[in-house]
Amino acid sequence: MRNLAFASLLLCSSVLPASVSAQEEARVIHGEWSNPLHETEPVLPDGSMKFQAAATDPSVEVLSSALEVALLQRKTNFTVDYSGDFDGVIEKAQQAFQSVLLKHEYLNYDLQGYRFSARGFDGNIKLTFNVNYYQTAEQVAFVDQRIQQILDEIIKDGMNDHEKVKAIHDYIVLNVEYDTTSDQGVNAPYFALTEGKTLCNGYAMLMYDMLTEVGIPVRLISGKADGIGHAWNLVQLDGKWYHLDATWDDPIPDKAGRVLYNYYLVSDEMIDDDHLWQTGGLNGYERPYPTANADYADALFKLGYDQLAKSLDLHYLSSEFTSQTDEEFVHLVSSQFDKMAEEFSLRFIIKADNIKEKLDGLIQTAARQTGATSWRYNWAEYSRTEANDYIVTIADIQYSKEVLGLEMLMLPEKALEQGEKIPLIVAAKLSNGTEIDVTDQAVFTMADPTIASVENGYLTAKNAGSTIVNVSFQGKQTSFSIDVKEEREEITYPMNGYKHFGEQSNVDPNKIWTIIFNNDIKNNFSDSQIYVVNRFGEKSNQIIKLENSKTLKIHPPTGGYTKGETYYLVIEKLLQSTKNKNLKEAITYKFTIR
């Protein structure tokens, strides 16, 4: 297990004999505090310890306010006035420090310790402090600026909070390396960002900084991990709290491009096998920690974030990928062989003396039923669950049947709107005369990925233009083209220069509109004088008839109006009566189809 240098609480003080001057007697006292958050083998506070709120002593409040200003500015040497009694000044200084650290969690983890001396008399005491931090004020400012640059790069428009947490977690794990020399001098975000190395405190503080910047509630938490002082995070999503330990999700030795999710948004129950914590943290200066009792995988499934769950290997917890009996395992493997999958992974909850022998037999059974002829496989323990739970990966699969070609089904017949999403179906023609749906296994590549993208079998139109979509499976290829329309502006309503005559919702798609005029109108009107447009100003192809000299009937377009669409009936001033008089003003009528 890695040597996780973090901290626990230690307080020491000494009272020196009072110094005496020729004119009057002044008292002198010295105190010292070392933040136990940064000790390798801290002592957890006694289990009976209760969280203490900040003191309300007016003299302590004044001292606390002065300390807060100096500490947030990362001042290392400063003097403050204290108007209380000399007796108990060490305890009062402690209370003032506690008050500040309770209020500023990040500062608590950035503070290494302090020394101070008190000199004076009751009601008139000078407290001189010497404070050690991990980061200077300049370094804290650099971290804030660099974090903003990073977030501008990794946080994309449209990301939800769940995706933001993963993007930040992955960035930290991929760009920071655990310092195996346990150098406490790099145990802060500044060194993680400038040297690429830090310890658990640096990981946790950087995570805190970045999540706070994107508006996601986050806490710092300290305790022990495998008996060693440690820091990690608590993160709130959709009102529920989870533990997040980026340090333990970073492989040792560091492996480029590899991110683990063993300690990613887990519950108290899931993490308490190797992480211990108590109220107040290691130094007793932390607000009570929230309870984390939610199941994150369950939360993602309920939200429909299946792709995110898959990227975190949480999809294995769904029934679609889980087998608990031999029969269920054979069924799941067979279903993948039927699709001629080239590689796939499944979860298998198994108790067997010889796992290899068991898997050999079950995979061969599935192969005999489906025509798979050769393969290789491996298995590994699944980190999100208990023992006897494995992820089995089967790869390099060969089949007796051969793919002869691919065919795209249900392709769009017209250009797509920007943002429109349509399903794709890829059918593989096999040598035994059958066809199978291989959409999930097919690989899609875009000639121009800015125009459209394909994910989970759905094509999404992104920007105006045309692109070729190439599809491949088992060495066979096909392609098709996609056109995406220019983005259209919707009509601003009410329209300038038109009288708003009314509006109606829940209109029947086959509605025939009747318009009655006060005067007789000419029968040579055109679709430039009376027409219907949709919300983008596009005219509908429909029939307008003069029922009599004063009545018009406007029929729906062939097939009816589009459900859910909004339309505008427009009568222009150009419409004339039989006396050659135009309308006094143009008219519009808004209606929405049910």
MIDO-972302 format. One line per field, with one value per residue (C-alpha): residue in three letters; x, y, z. Coordinates in nm, 3 decimals, padded with zeros to 5 digits. Layout:
<sites>
tordren [ALA, ...]
c1 [X, ...]
c2 [Y, ...]
c3 [Z, ...]
</sites>
This chain:
<sites>
tordren [MET, ARG, ASN, LEU, ALA, PHE, ALA, SER, LEU, LEU, LEU, CYS, SER, SER, VAL, LEU, PRO, ALA, SER, VAL, SER, ALA, GLN, GLU, GLU, ALA, ARG, VAL, ILE, HIS, GLY, GLU, TRP, SER, ASN, PRO, LEU, HIS, GLU, THR, GLU, PRO, VAL, LEU, PRO, ASP, GLY, SER, MET, LYS, PHE, GLN, ALA, ALA, ALA, THR, ASP, PRO, SER, VAL, GLU, VAL, LEU, SER, SER, ALA, LEU, GLU, VAL, ALA, LEU, LEU, GLN, ARG, LYS, THR, ASN, PHE, THR, VAL, ASP, TYR, SER, GLY, ASP, PHE, ASP, GLY, VAL, ILE, GLU, LYS, ALA, GLN, GLN, ALA, PHE, GLN, SER, VAL, LEU, LEU, LYS, HIS, GLU, TYR, LEU, ASN, TYR, ASP, LEU, GLN, GLY, TYR, ARG, PHE, SER, ALA, ARG, GLY, PHE, ASP, GLY, ASN, ILE, LYS, LEU, THR, PHE, ASN, VAL, ASN, TYR, TYR, GLN, THR, ALA, GLU, GLN, VAL, ALA, PHE, VAL, ASP, GLN, ARG, ILE, GLN, GLN, ILE, LEU, ASP, GLU, ILE, ILE, LYS, ASP, GLY, MET, ASN, ASP, HIS, GLU, LYS, VAL, LYS, ALA, ILE, HIS, ASP, TYR, ILE, VAL, LEU, ASN, VAL, GLU, TYR, ASP, THR, THR, SER, ASP, GLN, GLY, VAL, ASN, ALA, PRO, TYR, PHE, ALA, LEU, THR, GLU, GLY, LYS, THR, LEU, CYS, ASN, GLY, TYR, ALA, MET, LEU, MET, TYR, ASP, MET, LEU, THR, GLU, VAL, GLY, ILE, PRO, VAL, ARG, LEU, ILE, SER, GLY, LYS, ALA, ASP, GLY, ILE, GLY, HIS, ALA, TRP, ASN, LEU, VAL, GLN, LEU, ASP, GLY, LYS, TRP, TYR, HIS, LEU, ASP, ALA, THR, TRP, ASP, ASP, PRO, ILE, PRO, ASP, LYS, ALA, GLY, ARG, VAL, LEU, TYR, ASN, TYR, TYR, LEU, VAL, SER, ASP, GLU, MET, ILE, ASP, ASP, ASP, HIS, LEU, TRP, GLN, THR, GLY, GLY, LEU, ASN, GLY, TYR, GLU, ARG, PRO, TYR, PRO, THR, ALA, ASN, ALA, ASP, TYR, ALA, ASP, ALA, LEU, PHE, LYS, LEU, GLY, TYR, ASP, GLN, LEU, ALA, LYS, SER, LEU, ASP, LEU, HIS, TYR, LEU, SER, SER, GLU, PHE, THR, SER, GLN, THR, ASP, GLU, GLU, PHE, VAL, HIS, LEU, VAL, SER, SER, GLN, PHE, ASP, LYS, MET, ALA, GLU, GLU, PHE, SER, LEU, ARG, PHE, ILE, ILE, LYS, ALA, ASP, ASN, ILE, LYS, GLU, LYS, LEU, ASP, GLY, LEU, ILE, GLN, THR, ALA, ALA, ARG, GLN, THR, GLY, ALA, THR, SER, TRP, ARG, TYR, ASN, TRP, ALA, GLU, TYR, SER, ARG, THR, GLU, ALA, ASN, ASP, TYR, ILE, VAL, THR, ILE, ALA, ASP, ILE, GLN, TYR, SER, LYS, GLU, VAL, LEU, GLY, LEU, GLU, MET, LEU, MET, LEU, PRO, GLU, LYS, ALA, LEU, GLU, GLN, GLY, GLU, LYS, ILE, PRO, LEU, ILE, VAL, ALA, ALA, LYS, LEU, SER, ASN, GLY, THR, GLU, ILE, ASP, VAL, THR, ASP, GLN, ALA, VAL, PHE, THR, MET, ALA, ASP, PRO, THR, ILE, ALA, SER, VAL, GLU, ASN, GLY, TYR, LEU, THR, ALA, LYS, ASN, ALA, GLY, SER, THR, ILE, VAL, ASN, VAL, SER, PHE, GLN, GLY, LYS, GLN, THR, SER, PHE, SER, ILE, ASP, VAL, LYS, GLU, GLU, ARG, GLU, GLU, ILE, THR, TYR, PRO, MET, ASN, GLY, TYR, LYS, HIS, PHE, GLY, GLU, GLN, SER, ASN, VAL, ASP, PRO, ASN, LYS, ILE, TRP, THR, ILE, ILE, PHE, ASN, ASN, ASP, ILE, LYS, ASN, ASN, PHE, SER, ASP, SER, GLN, ILE, TYR, VAL, VAL, ASN, ARG, PHE, GLY, GLU, LYS, SER, ASN, GLN, ILE, ILE, LYS, LEU, GLU, ASN, SER, LYS, THR, LEU, LYS, ILE, HIS, PRO, PRO, THR, GLY, GLY, TYR, THR, LYS, GLY, GLU, THR, TYR, TYR, LEU, VAL, ILE, GLU, LYS, LEU, LEU, GLN, SER, THR, LYS, ASN, LYS, ASN, LEU, LYS, GLU, ALA, ILE, THR, TYR, LYS, PHE, THR, ILE, ARG]
c1 [00.000, 00.122, 00.271, -00.002, 00.151, -00.136, -00.203, -00.355, -00.380, -00.102, -00.092, 00.197, 00.259, 00.499, 00.470, 00.790, 00.864, 00.728, 00.985, 01.019, 01.120, 01.252, 00.928, 00.653, 00.601, 00.496, 00.396, 00.523, 00.394, 00.465, 00.246, 00.285, 00.048, 00.127, -00.160, -00.210, -00.363, -00.008, 00.135, 00.207, 00.065, -00.195, -00.401, -00.772, -00.965, -01.130, -01.457, -01.647, -01.522, -01.803, -01.793, -01.751, -01.900, -01.687, -01.666, -01.880, -01.639, -01.638, -01.261, -01.212, -01.440, -01.230, -00.913, -01.071, -01.161, -00.805, -00.662, -00.903, -00.779, -00.413, -00.452, -00.653, -00.378, -00.130, 00.069, 00.350, 00.449, 00.201, 00.085, -00.271, -00.412, -00.603, -00.809, -00.877, -00.709, -00.358, -00.453, -00.584, -00.448, -00.322, -00.671, -00.824, -00.578, -00.666, -01.036, -00.980, -00.782, -01.047, -01.317, -01.131, -01.050, -01.407, -01.519, -01.252, -01.208, -00.956, -00.738, -00.748, -00.585, -00.336, -00.213, 00.088, 00.105, 00.199, 00.393, 00.301, 00.406, 00.195, 00.336, 00.159, -00.101, -00.463, -00.670, -00.364, -00.183, 00.019, 00.003, 00.279, 00.224, 00.459, 00.249, 00.355, 00.144, 00.182, 00.111, 00.198, -00.058, 00.105, 00.085, -00.282, -00.349, -00.163, -00.372, -00.696, -00.588, -00.459, -00.773, -00.988, -00.777, -00.810, -01.185, -01.224, -01.057, -01.229, -01.580, -01.792, -02.119, -02.417, -02.234, -02.442, -02.292, -02.225, -02.020, -01.835, -01.728, -01.594, -01.409, -01.239, -01.160, -01.010, -00.804, -00.649, -00.572, -00.428, -00.215, -00.099, 00.129, 00.148, 00.485, 00.609, 00.888, 00.616, 00.764, 00.536, 00.679, 00.464, 00.143, -00.075, -00.246, 00.028, 00.282, 00.032, -00.015, 00.347, 00.546, 00.286, 00.339, 00.170, 00.031, -00.327, -00.373, -00.279, -00.519, -00.807, -00.751, -00.723, -01.047, -01.209, -01.087, -01.206, -01.547, -01.612, -01.530, -01.798, -02.055, -02.068, -02.091, -01.777, -01.607, -01.261, -01.247, -00.954, -00.897, -00.693, -00.661, -00.498, -00.376, -00.206, -00.318, -00.520, -00.741, -01.009, -01.341, -01.714, -01.916, -02.286, -02.487, -02.865, -02.880, -02.691, -02.335, -02.063, -01.699, -01.445, -01.077, -00.873, -00.551, -00.656, -00.795, -00.448, -00.245, 00.096, 00.325, 00.163, 00.033, -00.021, -00.382, -00.514, -00.786, -00.938, -01.289, -01.261, -01.319, -01.535, -01.855, -01.899, -02.103, -01.986, -02.041, -01.835, -01.533, -01.522, -01.331, -01.009, -01.100, -01.173, -01.293, -01.459, -01.641, -01.405, -01.148, -00.790, -00.741, -01.089, -01.131, -01.376, -01.751, -01.947, -01.928, -02.250, -02.366, -02.305, -02.557, -02.668, -02.588, -02.434, -02.488, -02.857, -02.875, -02.725, -02.962, -03.264, -03.142, -03.092, -02.719, -02.633, -02.332, -02.181, -02.240, -02.061, -01.762, -01.730, -01.771, -02.094, -02.303, -02.185, -02.420, -02.726, -02.901, -02.808, -02.442, -02.471, -02.497, -02.528, -02.569, -02.400, -02.715, -02.731, -02.363, -02.406, -02.714, -02.532, -02.226, -02.445, -02.635, -02.303, -02.183, -02.515, -02.434, -02.086, -01.926, -01.549, -01.496, -01.719, -01.714, -01.966, -02.000, -02.007, -02.075, -01.914, -01.787, -01.553, -01.231, -01.099, -01.235, -01.046, -01.189, -01.540, -01.513, -01.360, -01.660, -01.927, -01.779, -01.741, -02.109, -02.209, -01.981, -02.134, -02.477, -02.373, -02.085, -01.796, -01.479, -01.196, -01.142, -00.931, -01.055, -00.944, -01.109, -01.048, -01.215, -01.482, -01.379, -01.726, -01.864, -01.777, -01.561, -01.642, -01.748, -01.555, -01.551, -01.493, -01.364, -01.382, -01.187, -01.036, -01.347, -01.367, -01.686, -01.776, -02.017, -01.880, -02.002, -02.062, -02.165, -02.342, -02.666, -02.802, -03.172, -03.407, -03.182, -03.333, -03.488, -03.443, -03.198, -03.189, -03.245, -02.953, -02.985, -03.211, -03.140, -03.230, -03.178, -02.952, -02.972, -02.680, -02.762, -02.489, -02.557, -02.407, -02.278, -02.555, -02.820, -02.931, -02.905, -02.826, -02.844, -02.485, -02.554, -02.403, -02.084, -02.039, -01.779, -01.893, -01.650, -01.735, -01.564, -01.645, -01.716, -01.830, -02.144, -02.276, -02.186, -02.300, -02.334, -02.519, -02.676, -02.812, -02.694, -02.708, -02.700, -02.466, -02.395, -02.510, -02.342, -02.293, -02.075, -02.012, -02.064, -01.844, -01.956, -01.741, -01.789, -01.583, -01.375, -01.676, -01.765, -02.052, -02.123, -02.400, -02.432, -02.606, -02.723, -02.789, -02.991, -02.884, -03.018, -03.343, -03.466, -03.815, -04.069, -04.088, -04.449, -04.642, -04.508, -04.412, -04.657, -04.934, -05.246, -05.254, -05.607, -05.591, -05.445, -05.559, -05.394, -05.487, -05.601, -05.698, -05.432, -05.705, -05.864, -06.035, -06.028, -06.324, -06.266, -06.560, -06.505, -06.731, -06.707, -06.697, -06.342, -06.190, -06.159, -05.815, -05.623, -05.292, -05.079, -04.882, -05.196, -05.335, -05.114, -05.008, -04.647, -04.485, -04.276, -03.977, -04.173, -04.201, -04.526, -04.750, -04.874, -05.252, -05.575, -05.754, -06.105, -06.355, -06.674, -06.878, -06.803, -06.729, -06.609, -06.276, -06.202, -05.839, -05.785, -05.498, -05.198, -05.202, -05.160, -05.263, -05.064, -04.766, -04.848, -04.706, -04.608, -04.706, -04.843, -04.945, -05.236, -05.140, -05.362, -05.168, -05.291, -05.262, -05.591, -05.855, -06.228, -06.432, -06.423, -06.041, -05.982, -05.705, -05.734, -05.669, -05.399, -05.235, -05.358, -05.203, -05.362, -05.148, -05.245, -05.072, -05.156, -05.231]
c2 [00.000, 00.347, 00.564, 00.826, 01.111, 01.309, 01.442, 01.429, 01.686, 01.784, 02.076, 02.175, 02.487, 02.606, 02.879, 03.069, 03.263, 03.614, 03.877, 04.171, 04.524, 04.792, 04.991, 04.730, 04.361, 04.224, 03.864, 03.652, 03.319, 03.104, 02.855, 02.617, 02.406, 02.151, 02.052, 01.675, 01.667, 01.639, 01.365, 01.023, 00.829, 01.052, 00.961, 00.978, 01.180, 00.972, 00.822, 01.011, 01.347, 01.591, 01.864, 02.203, 02.517, 02.831, 03.025, 03.334, 03.520, 03.878, 03.908, 03.580, 03.698, 04.010, 03.800, 03.555, 03.833, 03.967, 03.618, 03.548, 03.848, 03.758, 03.385, 03.429, 03.659, 03.382, 03.616, 03.433, 03.685, 03.925, 04.073, 04.118, 04.280, 04.081, 04.252, 03.951, 03.824, 03.689, 03.368, 03.121, 03.318, 02.996, 02.845, 03.166, 03.176, 02.814, 02.895, 03.186, 02.966, 02.695, 02.949, 03.054, 02.699, 02.582, 02.861, 02.805, 02.435, 02.481, 02.699, 02.429, 02.182, 02.439, 02.526, 02.334, 02.493, 02.803, 02.942, 03.245, 03.454, 03.673, 03.974, 04.230, 04.262, 04.173, 04.366, 04.472, 04.178, 04.164, 03.826, 03.767, 03.476, 03.281, 03.065, 02.796, 02.717, 02.475, 02.751, 03.120, 03.382, 03.403, 03.027, 03.022, 03.294, 03.090, 02.782, 02.979, 03.113, 02.778, 02.598, 02.837, 02.766, 02.391, 02.407, 02.610, 02.320, 02.019, 02.142, 02.145, 02.324, 02.110, 01.898, 01.802, 01.797, 01.422, 01.466, 01.762, 01.557, 01.281, 01.528, 01.687, 01.353, 01.215, 01.527, 01.509, 01.137, 01.165, 01.473, 01.426, 01.154, 01.032, 01.122, 00.788, 00.962, 01.107, 01.455, 01.674, 01.977, 01.905, 01.820, 02.096, 02.190, 02.430, 02.148, 01.912, 02.170, 02.284, 01.969, 01.706, 01.535, 01.558, 01.357, 01.292, 01.642, 01.792, 01.563, 01.639, 02.015, 02.034, 01.837, 02.073, 02.379, 02.258, 02.129, 02.448, 02.654, 02.474, 02.510, 02.150, 02.111, 01.943, 01.880, 01.786, 01.489, 01.354, 01.026, 00.712, 00.483, 00.149, 00.296, 00.599, 00.963, 01.045, 01.308, 01.271, 01.436, 01.419, 01.531, 01.615, 01.536, 01.571, 01.624, 01.305, 01.282, 01.040, 00.976, 01.048, 00.954, 01.062, 00.958, 00.595, 00.609, 00.700, 00.383, 00.334, 00.323, 00.589, 00.454, 00.703, 00.714, 00.487, 00.599, 00.382, 00.426, 00.202, 00.495, 00.709, 00.838, 00.553, 00.523, 00.508, 00.134, 00.083, 00.280, 00.204, -00.124, 00.073, 00.436, 00.552, 00.895, 01.063, 01.385, 01.680, 01.512, 01.454, 01.789, 01.832, 02.159, 02.038, 02.069, 01.743, 01.528, 01.444, 01.083, 00.912, 00.631, 00.651, 00.402, 00.601, 00.332, 00.319, 00.700, 00.695, 00.422, 00.617, 00.931, 00.740, 00.821, 00.479, 00.596, 00.768, 00.454, 00.250, 00.485, 00.426, 00.046, 00.074, -00.080, -00.420, -00.377, -00.391, -00.722, -00.690, -00.755, -00.966, -01.343, -01.521, -01.878, -02.097, -02.089, -01.708, -01.682, -01.919, -01.722, -01.387, -01.523, -01.693, -01.370, -01.194, -01.482, -01.462, -01.099, -01.204, -00.969, -00.942, -00.864, -00.818, -00.820, -00.955, -00.971, -01.319, -01.380, -01.718, -01.943, -02.205, -02.374, -02.356, -02.050, -02.125, -02.474, -02.341, -02.066, -02.301, -02.529, -02.259, -02.064, -02.385, -02.463, -02.119, -02.162, -02.496, -02.330, -02.034, -02.124, -01.946, -02.139, -01.972, -01.703, -01.595, -01.473, -01.334, -01.239, -00.985, -00.903, -00.634, -00.357, -00.209, -00.519, -00.798, -01.108, -01.377, -01.108, -01.098, -00.921, -01.178, -01.045, -01.261, -01.134, -01.226, -01.430, -01.622, -01.771, -02.048, -01.815, -01.524, -01.167, -01.107, -00.743, -00.464, -00.281, 00.037, 00.034, 00.328, 00.603, 00.956, 01.062, 01.436, 01.678, 01.681, 01.973, 02.077, 01.888, 01.622, 01.266, 00.956, 00.579, 00.378, 00.008, -00.184, -00.529, -00.784, -01.040, -01.377, -01.670, -01.898, -01.675, -01.492, -01.131, -01.001, -00.657, -00.546, -00.180, -00.211, -00.372, -00.159, 00.119, 00.457, 00.723, 01.066, 01.230, 01.556, 01.500, 01.862, 01.786, 01.480, 01.214, 00.861, 00.729, 00.424, 00.360, 00.714, 00.975, 01.338, 01.627, 01.896, 02.167, 02.264, 02.083, 01.737, 01.446, 01.083, 00.828, 00.520, 00.197, -00.112, -00.453, -00.772, -00.631, -00.522, -00.160, 00.051, 00.424, 00.678, 01.056, 01.293, 01.649, 01.893, 02.208, 02.558, 02.665, 02.855, 03.151, 03.128, 03.399, 03.666, 03.701, 03.929, 04.026, 04.387, 04.567, 04.309, 04.315, 04.020, 03.883, 03.601, 03.259, 02.905, 02.587, 02.219, 02.259, 01.952, 01.861, 01.865, 02.194, 02.396, 02.768, 02.990, 03.365, 03.604, 03.959, 04.263, 04.337, 04.131, 04.038, 03.978, 03.617, 03.657, 03.654, 03.468, 03.288, 03.610, 03.771, 03.485, 03.203, 02.988, 02.962, 02.748, 02.892, 02.926, 03.130, 02.843, 02.839, 02.533, 02.382, 02.403, 02.493, 02.824, 02.852, 03.138, 02.989, 03.297, 03.666, 03.727, 03.387, 03.206, 02.843, 02.755, 02.379, 02.193, 02.070, 01.714, 01.483, 01.755, 01.998, 01.861, 01.758, 01.993, 02.254, 02.620, 02.800, 03.152, 03.244, 03.565, 03.803, 04.082, 04.437, 04.360, 04.167, 04.381, 04.413, 04.419, 04.798, 04.791, 04.881, 04.716, 04.591, 04.865, 04.655, 04.318, 04.045, 03.737, 03.451, 03.203, 02.838, 02.530, 02.174, 01.919]
c3 [00.000, -00.086, 00.186, 00.217, 00.409, 00.554, 00.902, 01.252, 01.533, 01.764, 02.007, 02.226, 02.429, 02.689, 02.949, 03.007, 03.320, 03.300, 03.215, 03.452, 03.357, 03.586, 03.563, 03.541, 03.506, 03.166, 03.104, 02.815, 02.689, 02.382, 02.198, 01.906, 01.695, 01.425, 01.198, 01.240, 00.892, 00.764, 00.984, 00.838, 01.132, 01.299, 01.599, 01.531, 01.788, 02.058, 01.939, 02.208, 02.083, 02.006, 01.744, 01.914, 01.766, 01.755, 02.081, 02.129, 02.361, 02.220, 02.266, 02.078, 01.797, 01.750, 01.750, 01.505, 01.261, 01.265, 01.216, 00.928, 00.730, 00.781, 00.713, 00.394, 00.269, 00.359, 00.583, 00.758, 01.029, 01.183, 01.512, 01.638, 01.948, 02.208, 02.479, 02.700, 03.014, 02.998, 03.174, 02.915, 02.619, 02.454, 02.468, 02.334, 02.043, 01.971, 01.970, 01.735, 01.496, 01.517, 01.433, 01.116, 01.005, 01.061, 00.831, 00.563, 00.494, 00.213, 00.437, 00.705, 00.464, 00.340, 00.691, 00.822, 01.166, 01.360, 01.652, 01.851, 02.146, 02.373, 02.554, 02.769, 03.041, 03.099, 02.846, 02.641, 02.483, 02.163, 01.988, 01.733, 01.493, 01.268, 01.031, 00.783, 00.477, 00.189, -00.062, -00.069, -00.167, -00.511, -00.553, -00.452, -00.713, -00.976, -00.892, -00.929, -01.268, -01.397, -01.285, -01.486, -01.795, -01.744, -01.691, -02.011, -02.192, -02.032, -01.949, -02.264, -02.333, -02.238, -01.981, -01.678, -01.328, -01.343, -01.659, -01.509, -01.205, -01.430, -01.654, -01.352, -01.186, -01.507, -01.568, -01.221, -01.243, -01.595, -01.529, -01.170, -01.036, -00.677, -00.525, -00.395, -00.199, 00.027, 00.003, 00.217, 00.042, -00.267, -00.082, -00.233, -00.565, -00.675, -00.697, -00.861, -01.139, -01.177, -01.103, -01.186, -00.850, -00.513, -00.221, -00.112, 00.032, -00.305, -00.493, -00.255, -00.246, -00.625, -00.660, -00.410, -00.600, -00.941, -00.833, -00.636, -00.945, -01.150, -00.872, -00.747, -00.365, -00.232, 00.103, 00.216, 00.455, 00.657, 00.834, 00.784, 00.484, 00.556, 00.884, 00.728, 00.745, 00.436, 00.272, 00.007, -00.091, -00.043, -00.347, -00.369, -00.682, -00.704, -00.329, -00.240, -00.106, -00.224, -00.139, -00.414, -00.372, -00.673, -00.500, -00.482, -00.837, -00.968, -01.043, -00.879, -01.062, -01.278, -01.610, -01.891, -02.005, -01.731, -01.489, -01.216, -01.073, -00.767, -00.532, -00.760, -00.595, -00.350, -00.029, 00.331, 00.328, 00.013, 00.137, 00.508, 00.461, 00.415, 00.495, 00.852, 00.964, 01.262, 01.338, 01.328, 01.104, 01.205, 01.373, 01.515, 01.324, 01.058, 01.030, 01.065, 00.754, 00.567, 00.541, 00.205, 00.174, -00.190, -00.468, -00.754, -01.018, -00.930, -00.955, -01.308, -01.426, -01.298, -01.475, -01.799, -01.811, -01.955, -02.155, -01.852, -01.645, -01.911, -01.915, -01.538, -01.570, -01.371, -01.649, -01.528, -01.232, -01.461, -01.534, -01.902, -01.817, -01.500, -01.457, -01.123, -01.246, -01.507, -01.719, -01.715, -01.811, -02.107, -02.219, -02.210, -02.391, -02.653, -02.719, -02.795, -03.015, -03.204, -03.284, -03.400, -03.148, -03.183, -02.813, -02.509, -02.129, -01.878, -01.501, -01.347, -00.978, -00.929, -00.652, -00.792, -00.681, -01.037, -01.218, -01.540, -01.565, -01.499, -01.763, -02.021, -02.001, -02.005, -02.297, -02.501, -02.435, -02.568, -02.871, -02.970, -02.976, -03.191, -03.423, -03.250, -03.336, -03.142, -02.879, -02.585, -02.249, -01.914, -01.587, -01.310, -00.980, -01.001, -00.764, -00.699, -00.526, -00.284, -00.337, -00.599, -00.844, -01.173, -01.509, -01.782, -02.116, -02.430, -02.733, -03.073, -03.154, -03.481, -03.628, -03.871, -04.053, -04.254, -04.301, -04.672, -04.657, -04.466, -04.533, -04.375, -04.290, -04.217, -04.351, -04.352, -04.682, -04.627, -04.469, -04.091, -03.858, -03.640, -03.311, -03.465, -03.348, -03.550, -03.493, -03.722, -03.802, -03.952, -04.089, -04.167, -04.440, -04.345, -04.547, -04.413, -04.577, -04.264, -04.153, -03.806, -03.646, -03.573, -03.492, -03.143, -03.276, -03.589, -03.597, -03.732, -03.858, -04.001, -04.295, -04.116, -03.744, -03.703, -03.909, -03.723, -03.469, -03.386, -03.032, -02.901, -03.241, -03.282, -03.530, -03.409, -03.654, -03.519, -03.776, -04.124, -04.412, -04.561, -04.457, -04.541, -04.261, -04.296, -04.128, -04.069, -03.909, -03.933, -04.217, -04.426, -04.500, -04.623, -04.620, -04.656, -04.672, -04.433, -04.502, -04.220, -04.278, -04.193, -03.857, -03.904, -03.706, -03.562, -03.628, -03.360, -03.252, -03.256, -03.597, -03.655, -03.885, -03.841, -03.625, -03.387, -03.445, -03.187, -03.122, -03.053, -02.922, -02.939, -03.300, -03.504, -03.770, -04.038, -03.934, -04.209, -04.134, -04.237, -04.286, -04.337, -04.465, -04.435, -04.805, -05.120, -05.220, -05.557, -05.662, -05.816, -05.485, -05.465, -05.206, -05.161, -05.014, -04.802, -04.673, -04.375, -04.253, -03.987, -03.700, -03.935, -04.190, -04.441, -04.640, -04.632, -04.958, -04.918, -05.099, -05.035, -05.184, -05.214, -05.069, -05.166, -05.230, -04.860, -04.731, -04.769, -04.675, -04.596, -04.616, -04.442, -04.643, -04.775, -04.476, -04.231, -04.021, -03.827, -03.470, -03.209, -03.469, -03.449, -03.755, -03.852, -04.080, -04.262, -04.461, -04.629, -04.696, -05.068, -05.055, -05.236, -05.230, -05.549, -05.510, -05.544, -05.181, -04.981, -04.624, -04.369, -04.200, -04.239, -04.000, -03.834, -03.641, -03.444, -03.393, -03.254, -03.356, -03.083]
</sites>
